[in-house]
């Protein structure tokens, strides 16, 4: 099988790549932190998070802390495995073209 087959289309967009990168090294991230870290609009973050949720790569938890809504994102086991394979494929592609 070709290396390119392991590059995951779901992670093609920089925002999705950013969300997963943050979640790979953190247990979770909340909406505000991700928005500031990735420098994106509310709508952009929400739509890309939905795409990752639809692929079952993240879960989205909504709750209230006091009277303030709080949304946090958590990478699923499936998402962690898929992202790791994606990164490994990119690394192999880079090494094979050196």
MOMOCOR-V239552 format. One line per field, one symbol per residue. ss: DSSP state (H for helix, E for strand, - for the rest). psi: psi as a letter, one per 40 degrees, with the letter a starting at -180 (. if undefined). burial: b if it has 16 or more other C-alpha atoms within 10 Angstrom, else e. A space follows every 10 residues. Layout:
ss->???
psi->???
burial->???
This chain:
ss->--HHHH--HH H--HHHHHHH HHHHH---EE HHHHHHHH-- -HHHHHHHHH HHHH---EEE EEEEE--EEE EEEEE-HHHH HHHHHHHHHH HHHHHH--
psi->iidddehhdd ediddddddd ddddeidiii dddddddefi iddddddddd ddddefdiih hhihhbehih hihhhidddd dddddddddd dddddee.
burial->eeeeebbeeb beeebbbebb bbbbeeebbe beebbeebee eeeebeebbb ebbeeebbbb eeeeeeeeee ebbbbbeebb ebbeebbebb eeeeeeee
